[in-house]
């Protein structure tokens, strides 16, 4: 314990300890306020990020997403124009009759989005957590089942 605190204690005082507790409460309150003030900024940023791909999607003549598979020998390459989540990639690999199955994201064009499975989106809604990449998803939640 620092010397001044020991000196205060020896004199029967605890002003520094009280000041420390007060400062700690004020700092915690300040940090809470920062988090509260950041939330509208985060929401506004997410909304703007959603508008950009939504505008592209609305302007598209054909809003379908193409997924292709290419087999070379015993290797299967599945292509997707966005970033499919890990669960979808694992489902494709489990369903594939080929031992060497690979999923290539950001191929066959570029749809700008991360594409989570419906279960991942439901989890986000239940927990109240909103990951940016999940918010950017425009494909319907059931896309992964297709």
N, C-alpha and C positions, 0 to 999 in steps of 0.2 A: 504494500500500500504506500502511495507517495507520502513524503514527509509532512506536507501541509495537512493532509487528512489525519495522520497520526497526531499531529500537534492539536488540531481541532478536537479530536476525540479526548486527548489528555486534558483539554480545557473544559470538557463537558459540553461541547458544541457539535453540531452536525450540519452547519450551513452549506458546506460544499456538497455533501451527500444529497441534501434537499435540492440544491441547484442542479445537480446531475440528474435527479429524477424528473425535475421540471423540464430540463432541456431535452431529455429522452422523450417525454410525452409530446413536446412541441415538434421535435423532429419526426416522430411517428405520424403526427397529424399532418405535417407538411408533405410527407411521402404519400399518405392517403389522398391528399388533395391533388398531388401531381398525377396519380393514377386516375382519379376522377376526371381531371381536365384532359388527359390523353384519350379517354374513351371516345368522345365525339370526333376527335381528329382521326382516330383509327376507323371508326364507322364511316366517316365521310370519304376517307381514302379507299376503303373497301367498296363503297358505292361507286366511286369514280372508276375503279378498276373493273367493276362489273359492267359498267356502261360501255366501255371500249369494245370488248368482245361481243356484247349483246348487239351493238350497232352493226358489227361485221356479220353476225349471224342473221339479223333481220334483213340486211341488204343482200344476202346470198340468194341466188336464184334457186339453188338446190341445197337445203341445209343438212343433207345427209352426211354421215361420216363414213369413209371407206376404210375397211380393215382388210388386208390381204395376207395370204399365206403363200410362201414360196418354199418348195421342197427341193433340196439338192442332195441326192443320195439319201443318207439317213439323217439329214439335218433339216429341220423345219424352222423357217423364219416367219414370224407373224409380225406384221407392221401395223402401226397405229399412229395417226397424225397428232396425237396429244401425249400426255403422260399417264398411262393407266396405272392404277394403284397396285401395290404388291399383291394383294389378294387376288385381283383379276389375273395378273401374270401367273400366279401359282395355279389358279383354276385352269387356265389354258394349258399349262404344262402337264397337270394331272390328267386332263382329258385327251391330250395328244397321244396318238399311238406311236409317236417317234421319240426315241430315247433322248435325242438332242434337239430340244425345242427351245427356241430363243424368241423373246419379245423385244421388238425395236420400237421405241417411242420416237415421236417427232419425225415420223417418216410419212410418205404419201401426202405431203402438204403439212400444214401447221395450223392447228385449231386454237392455239394459245392457252389451252386449259390443261389443268390436272383433272383427271377423271376418276374420282373415288367410286367405290361400290356403294350400293344403296345402304348396306349395313353401316358403313362408315358415316354416311350422311345422317342416318337415324341416331347414331351414337352422338354426333355433334349436337343434334337438336335436344336429345335427352339431357346431356351434361351442360348445355348452355355454352359450350366452348365453340369458338368459330375460328378454325384455321383458315388463313388467307387462301391457301390453295383449294380448300373445299368450297369456298365462296365463289371462286372463279369458274366453277363447273357449270357449263350450259347443257350438256347432254342430260336427258331425263334420268332420274335415279335408277330406273330399271335397265339402263343401257348395258350394264355388265352381264346381266343374265342372257342377253342376246348374244 
